Amino acid sequence: MNHLKIALILTLFSSTFFAACKKDDDNGGNSENACKVSNVQYFDSGQVIETGTYTYTGNQVSKIQFNDYNFTFEYTGNNVSKRNYFFSAGSSPEAYDQISYNSDNTVSKIETFSKSNTSSTYSSVYRLDFVYTGGKLSKVRYLDVTGGASDLLVENTYTYTGNNITSLSYVDYTDTTQGTINYTYDTNPNLFKKQNSQTYQIDFFFNPLLFDSQGSLLPMAFSENNVTKLENTQIDYVSDDKKNLKDLKIGGVVLASYSYSCQ
């Protein structure tokens, strides 16, 4: 599967979303911004296809409610340690992610567990391993897990200029393709990090099960500044009057729109 093509598919909550669900050096869970995201709208071809409402416990996002499903978050201290996926009215999630951290609060791995329709027992089905060099994320490995055995699907290697990831070299072991994706930045502070210091764990735009299946968008969450080009595709940010991210555009098309509640 073409790595760059995945990054540019703008159908976040399509049928592939549900199929996938059935199968960072960001520190702290507290929003440092006086304005908190209250709602997000995701678009496809200019039309709103999903609206999510954020719920907070203190300064921490505890739930995002969409039209017919919701996701909840659990914390260990300030770190998101578990993401629960609810696609029915049941009291237990159909799947969940367990997030582990290194001693410096960088993410070490994310393990996905799911249960079948015939069993209430959760089984490990997917894992991301994070590798760091000099305190910076240098590799992410995407692994399929079956019966306790893991199979490497994709390995991404990141190269930096300063604190920005300026290239991603990937090997896709499912079809032996490999290549490099280049990123261009502005000089402004990262607007996603302003929303939440753990935006990679919170915003499903970055979630590898739901949208960013091969990590092409991860630099937008981990870098110091804002990605303005992914290869030759323009990425634009529209801010509100408080300099919060209002609209995210990729290739001139609005993908996501955010509303805020400000203190």
Disulfide bonds with the S-S distance in Angstrom:
Cys35-Cys262 2.07
